[in-house]
Amino acid sequence: QVQLVESGGGSVQAGGSLTLSCTVSGFTFDDADMGWYRQVPGHNCDLVSSISRKGILHYADSVKGRFTISQRTSDNANNTVTLRMNNLKSDDTAIYYCAAAWERRGGRRGPLTSDYKFWGQGTQVTVSS
């Protein structure tokens, strides 16, 4: 059974840092591309960062140089995808979701949003100015 569980959200002042973690089970990172999305109520769910099954990284322009995505495989099968967020801004306030994609219909661009079939429950990040 595929499961994705996010943790690490919270409230921080502008300029601060947070680390989000997504613990996954039911598959390995060899099988899927992983992405972090975020959504502000009333707006689209936007891709923040992704890491392909081959380790290729992608960042939205708005977070380049501030966010870092990584993944770790453990022997006990608690595999995690982490999003380290530094120099947070009020515009980063959103619900953040971890997602997994098996298909990559975007070609070189990686998975389309619709390719991400499995999602976590989301974790709130609030940045106050």
Steps between C-alpha positions, in 0.01 A plus 500: 500500500641834393510762774653845526502683833630855532634660814699804603270787417441786737522873553817700457599860453624626168864410451465184704528137398289186505560145388214295361521123490294250306519143617394257230415133495377247248753590230863594450655813356625290208139480385376856534575867460427698815368851520414767755201715411340787686159655494353821630122485545330617183810454287651222292717232649849586379812288473771624734768239445546150370757224491488239229564130546840571344572776748439796271390803702258772402402821680243764430664835427346650812688260730830451321792559731277477808348150492680166474340167423660169592403143559626224726448127484514310826549132564181492703300617198424842650602688193472877517498799271606823669448862405731736683366855482726792587446875494126452504277776373136580566424387144610150600197468726295208373404140557785282376436158348732215419410299190622200302485446124561180308440648154703783347283626219673837502807346338815689591295725723415203715155401621194707434298593807242246391771232508531539877249237607582468867493792741556558868252675723687830495675708763445870568786746475435852625758774462435826678664824394 
